[in-house]
Amino acid sequence: MMYLYSNIVGTFVFNQNLRIREKVLFSKKDLSKIYLLLFENEELPSEKVFLTKFKNIKNLRKDFDLDVYENISKEIDQFQDKFYYNNLYMTMLQIADAAKDDQIIVQTIGSINELNKSINLLSKRLREWTGYYLPELGHQVTDHKVLAQLISSKSRDELILEFKIVVSMGRAFEKSDANAIKSLGSTILDLFKQKESKEIYLEKNMIKTCLNLHDVAGSLIGAKLLAIAGSLRKMVMMPSSTIQLLGAEKALFMHMTKGTKSPKHGVIIEHQLLATSKASERGKRARALADKIGLAVKVDFFKGKYVADRLNKELKERFS
């Protein structure tokens, strides 16, 4: 019986006495091609060669034997320097690999979500402040962005005339106080501009990286699904039933632990197909949409052809 073992140093064949009989040492060029196979414990090209060459041989990476490993590890110790440098290089490859286009999408949607939180918090503060300054304006203008535009660009007297406020329950601020509320309005507008800029950037990245997902789910929903899944690769491995519930993890946990009602959808509820439907139909529509999203993601990940038009047509024909 002979033994086959591979690590970041190379692939080794050990004889029955657990001494190295043959070996293939990996260069940096080799590692750049096979490090994912090593990381995922897949069969290497060098292993295939030896498995074909020798009949009675056991691959220790697939069929681990602790006693044998402890003995062969002493033989491999002579390559400690190479192990160190290859390990360092492999770490660099993994760091570089982490910065893929789908991870940029994940970071972008994360930024948009944080901007939304900031906008909502500061807009709430602006409305409270406006309640002292000109409360009638806050009641008439419900849009946060419009309120910020009005407060930052016009004086109190101009706003009273424009909105035909006969008597205001608020009070005129001193110049420094009025400037402070105007400055807050300007800050909120800047955040809106940053958010819009990030959404345009996200749209371009989604089209470049996962066009089918973009056209089936939309850029924002698609990016949110990617962010929750962690990556395009992880999302590909998910069944459509899991994709359907991405974003509903808390509700699912409550269902599993306390027996509450099972959720039917996560962030895909924001999709037009579900948002405009009756509550009784949403479960069926969510399952169908998640199934199409799952197909779109797989095609994008494996660099297949454009299929979103067909997937959208099938959804439309089923639910029109």
Phi, psi and omega per residue, in radians:
M1 nan 2.286 3.051
M2 -1.980 2.884 -3.052
Y3 -2.263 2.484 3.130
L4 -2.035 2.319 3.109
Y5 -2.572 2.436 3.117
S6 -2.258 2.503 2.942
N7 -2.525 -2.868 -3.056
I8 -1.242 -0.169 3.072
V9 -1.386 -0.794 -3.100
G10 2.970 -2.935 3.075
T11 -1.930 2.281 -3.044
F12 -2.155 2.459 2.997
V13 -1.934 2.211 -3.132
F14 -1.940 2.433 3.110
N15 -1.392 -3.046 -3.084
Q16 -1.153 -0.353 3.076
N17 -1.589 0.133 3.107
L18 1.098 0.662 3.023
R19 -1.945 2.616 -3.098
I20 -1.155 2.140 3.110
R21 -1.710 -0.832 3.085
E22 -2.465 2.763 -3.132
K23 -2.700 2.714 2.977
V24 -2.267 1.969 3.138
L25 -1.553 2.391 -3.069
F26 -1.499 2.375 2.995
S27 -1.619 3.049 3.086
K28 -1.062 -0.660 3.119
K29 -1.087 -0.713 3.107
D30 -1.115 -0.789 -3.089
L31 -1.092 -0.654 -3.134
S32 -1.102 -0.409 -3.136
K33 -1.609 -0.532 -2.969
I34 -2.014 -0.005 -3.002
Y35 -1.116 -0.541 3.081
L36 -1.178 -0.639 3.083
L37 -1.114 -0.712 3.092
L38 -1.123 -0.787 -3.088
F39 -1.093 -0.639 -3.101
E40 -1.692 0.144 3.095
N41 1.035 0.654 3.077
E42 -1.589 2.824 -3.119
E43 -1.211 2.356 -3.111
L44 -1.624 2.701 3.064
P45 -0.984 -0.694 3.136
S46 -1.151 -0.585 3.109
E47 -1.213 -0.680 3.126
K48 -1.040 -0.687 3.135
V49 -1.065 -0.833 -3.094
F50 -1.263 -0.602 3.118
L51 -1.157 -0.531 3.075
T52 -1.356 -0.649 -3.070
K53 -1.245 -0.702 -3.073
F54 -1.919 2.361 -3.089
K55 -1.378 -1.014 -3.037
N56 -1.634 1.383 -3.060
I57 -2.429 2.468 -3.084
K58 -2.008 2.205 3.131
N59 -1.500 1.914 -3.055
L60 -1.244 -0.324 3.096
R61 -1.305 -0.440 3.131
K62 -1.691 -0.599 -3.085
D63 -2.245 1.403 -2.956
F64 -1.237 2.416 3.098
D65 -2.320 1.915 -3.029
L66 -1.067 -0.746 -3.102
D67 -1.099 -0.776 3.131
V68 -1.143 -0.752 -3.103
Y69 -1.065 -0.730 -3.133
E70 -1.048 -0.582 3.133
N71 -1.364 -0.737 -3.105
I72 -1.295 -0.418 3.134
S73 -1.101 -0.524 3.095
K74 -1.176 -0.601 3.107
E75 -1.196 -0.648 -3.087
I76 -1.349 -0.291 -3.110
D77 -1.001 -0.429 -3.128
Q78 -1.162 -0.231 -3.134
F79 -1.833 0.513 -3.067
Q80 -1.045 -0.706 -3.135
D81 -1.098 -0.785 3.130
K82 -1.145 -0.649 3.096
F83 -1.045 -0.768 -3.119
Y84 -1.081 -0.888 -3.075
Y85 -1.212 -0.646 3.097
N86 -1.193 -0.650 3.117
N87 -1.137 -0.709 3.101
L88 -1.099 -0.763 -3.138
Y89 -1.170 -0.704 3.141
M90 -1.128 -0.656 3.074
T91 -1.096 -0.713 3.093
M92 -1.088 -0.698 3.114
L93 -1.109 -0.719 -3.126
Q94 -1.169 -0.673 3.106
I95 -1.136 -0.774 3.128
A96 -1.135 -0.657 -3.114
D97 -1.188 -0.462 -3.128
A98 -1.183 -0.421 -3.103
A99 -1.578 0.854 3.115
K100 -1.391 2.966 -3.100
D101 -1.051 -0.641 -3.128
D102 -1.193 -0.514 3.081
Q103 -1.256 -0.547 3.045
I104 -1.140 -0.672 3.080
I105 -1.096 -0.761 3.126
V106 -1.039 -0.764 3.126
Q107 -1.176 -0.637 -3.125
T108 -1.169 -0.821 3.136
I109 -1.150 -0.551 3.055
G110 -1.098 -0.713 3.106
S111 -1.126 -0.730 3.129
I112 -1.098 -0.735 3.114
N113 -1.094 -0.717 3.118
E114 -1.174 -0.673 3.082
L115 -1.107 -0.707 3.094
N116 -1.039 -0.757 3.127
K117 -1.096 -0.762 -3.139
S118 -1.123 -0.746 3.137
I119 -1.076 -0.783 -3.119
N120 -1.144 -0.733 3.141
L121 -1.135 -0.810 -3.117
L122 -1.246 -0.570 3.099
S123 -1.165 -0.658 3.066
K124 -1.090 -0.728 3.106
R125 -1.126 -0.698 3.126
L126 -1.111 -0.704 3.136
R127 -1.148 -0.690 3.093
E128 -1.116 -0.719 3.129
W129 -1.154 -0.711 3.115
T130 -1.107 -0.491 3.103
G131 -1.075 -0.491 3.060
Y132 -1.493 -0.504 -2.988
Y133 -1.544 -0.896 -3.116
L134 -2.775 1.335 -3.018
P135 -1.049 -0.530 -3.136
E136 -1.084 -0.565 3.138
L137 -1.161 -0.743 -3.141
G138 -1.092 -0.595 3.124
H139 -1.259 -0.610 -3.083
Q140 -1.442 -0.539 -3.093
V141 -1.879 1.900 -3.098
T142 -1.642 -0.335 -3.124
D143 -1.389 2.164 -3.095
H144 -1.055 -0.734 -3.085
K145 -1.178 -0.744 3.130
V146 -1.118 -0.718 3.119
L147 -1.086 -0.753 3.124
A148 -1.098 -0.698 3.113
Q149 -1.090 -0.774 -3.117
L150 -1.151 -0.825 -3.099
I151 -1.116 -0.688 -3.053
S152 -1.370 -0.387 -3.016
S153 -1.917 -0.261 -3.051
K154 -2.258 2.647 3.108
S155 -1.379 2.944 3.132
R156 -1.078 -0.739 3.139
D157 -1.108 -0.708 3.110
E158 -1.105 -0.678 3.137
L159 -1.217 -0.647 3.101
I160 -1.080 -0.756 3.115
L161 -1.178 -0.790 -3.087
E162 -1.101 -0.696 -3.094
F163 -1.724 0.163 3.036
K164 0.919 0.865 3.116
I165 -1.552 1.974 -3.081
V166 -1.239 -0.925 3.109
V167 -2.330 2.226 3.140
S168 -1.764 2.483 3.083
M169 -1.441 -0.147 3.108
G170 -1.474 -3.126 3.121
R171 -2.255 2.622 3.121
A172 -1.206 2.311 3.122
F173 -1.498 2.708 2.957
E174 -1.178 2.865 -3.034
K175 -0.989 -0.755 -3.111
S176 -1.137 -0.668 3.121
D177 -1.212 -0.698 3.121
A178 -1.133 -0.677 3.117
N179 -1.141 -0.606 -3.135
A180 -1.152 -0.752 3.139
I181 -1.243 -0.580 3.057
K182 -1.142 -0.683 3.140
S183 -1.117 -0.677 3.102
L184 -1.127 -0.715 3.088
G185 -1.056 -0.711 3.125
S186 -1.151 -0.687 3.108
T187 -1.072 -0.745 3.131
I188 -1.119 -0.708 3.105
L189 -1.099 -0.686 3.097
D190 -1.090 -0.676 3.107
L191 -1.152 -0.675 3.072
F192 -1.073 -0.719 3.124
K193 -1.124 -0.750 3.109
Q194 -1.094 -0.728 3.132
K195 -1.074 -0.799 3.135
E196 -1.098 -0.684 3.106
S197 -1.114 -0.751 3.126
K198 -1.150 -0.627 3.139
E199 -1.177 -0.650 3.070
I200 -1.147 -0.753 3.109
Y201 -1.094 -0.729 3.119
L202 -1.091 -0.763 3.139
E203 -0.992 -0.806 -3.131
K204 -1.114 -0.743 -3.136
N205 -1.189 -0.653 3.100
M206 -1.121 -0.742 3.136
I207 -1.124 -0.690 -3.116
K208 -1.261 -0.694 -2.991
T209 -1.604 -0.763 -3.063
C210 -2.534 1.297 -3.065
L211 -1.078 -0.721 -3.122
N212 -1.124 -0.770 3.086
L213 -1.068 -0.748 3.135
H214 -1.024 -0.795 -3.042
D215 -1.387 -0.364 3.090
V216 -1.548 -0.804 -3.053
A217 -1.712 -0.429 -2.992
G218 1.678 2.718 -3.036
S219 -1.156 -0.764 -3.086
L220 -1.238 -0.824 3.141
I221 -1.138 -0.770 3.122
G222 -1.040 -0.748 3.137
A223 -1.175 -0.675 3.108
K224 -1.108 -0.719 3.105
L225 -1.086 -0.753 3.107
L226 -1.076 -0.731 -3.106
A227 -1.126 -0.729 -3.138
I228 -1.222 -0.711 3.125
A229 -1.169 -0.611 3.136
G230 1.927 -0.581 3.129
S231 -3.009 2.905 3.097
L232 -1.131 -0.671 -3.135
R233 -1.082 -0.775 -3.139
K234 -1.182 -0.636 -3.130
M235 -1.183 -0.580 3.105
V236 -1.071 -0.599 -3.091
M237 -1.366 -0.152 -3.075
M238 -1.513 2.425 3.001
P239 -1.236 2.811 -3.105
S240 -1.069 -0.516 3.127
S241 -1.138 -0.557 3.084
T242 -1.310 -0.738 3.093
I243 -1.030 -0.672 -3.139
Q244 -1.020 -0.582 -3.043
L245 -1.814 0.088 3.095
L246 -1.044 2.182 -3.081
G247 1.763 -0.156 3.133
A248 -1.982 0.519 -3.045
E249 -1.092 -0.682 -3.129
K250 -1.142 -0.771 3.136
A251 -1.130 -0.654 3.120
L252 -1.178 -0.688 3.104
F253 -1.108 -0.747 3.112
M254 -1.111 -0.652 3.113
H255 -1.127 -0.735 -3.071
M256 -1.313 -0.531 -3.058
T257 -1.721 -0.560 -3.052
K258 -2.105 0.013 3.067
G259 1.296 0.369 3.084
T260 -1.241 3.043 -3.096
K261 -1.089 2.389 -3.130
S262 -1.236 2.331 3.110
P263 -1.222 2.604 -3.129
K264 -1.823 -0.259 -3.098
H265 -2.843 2.774 3.058
G266 -1.926 -2.158 -3.080
V267 -1.199 -0.267 3.134
I268 -1.184 -0.146 3.056
I269 -1.054 -0.406 -3.141
E270 -1.314 -0.234 -3.134
H271 -1.192 2.512 -3.096
Q272 -1.003 -0.587 -3.124
L273 -1.064 -0.585 3.139
L274 -1.675 -0.695 -3.043
A275 -1.078 -0.533 -3.091
T276 -1.731 0.140 -3.068
S277 -1.755 2.903 3.051
K278 -1.249 2.650 -3.113
A279 -1.041 -0.602 -3.107
S280 -1.206 -0.344 -3.095
E281 -1.734 -0.162 -2.988
R282 -1.148 -0.623 3.123
G283 -1.074 -0.810 3.136
K284 -1.137 -0.753 3.135
R285 -1.175 -0.670 3.127
A286 -1.093 -0.725 3.122
R287 -1.107 -0.760 -3.125
A288 -1.166 -0.748 3.141
L289 -1.145 -0.755 3.129
A290 -1.076 -0.655 3.117
D291 -1.102 -0.767 3.136
K292 -1.199 -0.667 3.096
I293 -1.104 -0.724 3.100
G294 -1.042 -0.732 3.105
L295 -1.158 -0.748 -3.130
A296 -1.061 -0.739 -3.133
V297 -1.112 -0.742 -3.137
K298 -1.102 -0.732 3.121
V299 -1.131 -0.724 3.120
D300 -1.116 -0.768 -3.072
F301 -1.152 -0.708 -3.111
F302 -1.616 0.264 3.043
K303 0.997 0.763 3.107
G304 -1.443 -3.007 -3.103
K305 -1.375 3.002 3.129
Y306 -1.306 2.112 -3.119
V307 -2.217 0.005 -3.053
A308 -1.069 -0.613 3.136
D309 -1.077 -0.729 3.117
R310 -1.185 -0.726 -3.136
L311 -1.126 -0.737 3.111
N312 -1.159 -0.653 3.110
K313 -1.103 -0.736 3.132
E314 -1.119 -0.688 3.092
L315 -1.146 -0.749 -3.123
K316 -1.118 -0.761 -3.129
E317 -1.151 -0.586 -3.113
R318 -1.304 -0.599 -3.009
F319 -2.033 0.164 3.115
S320 -1.427 nan nan
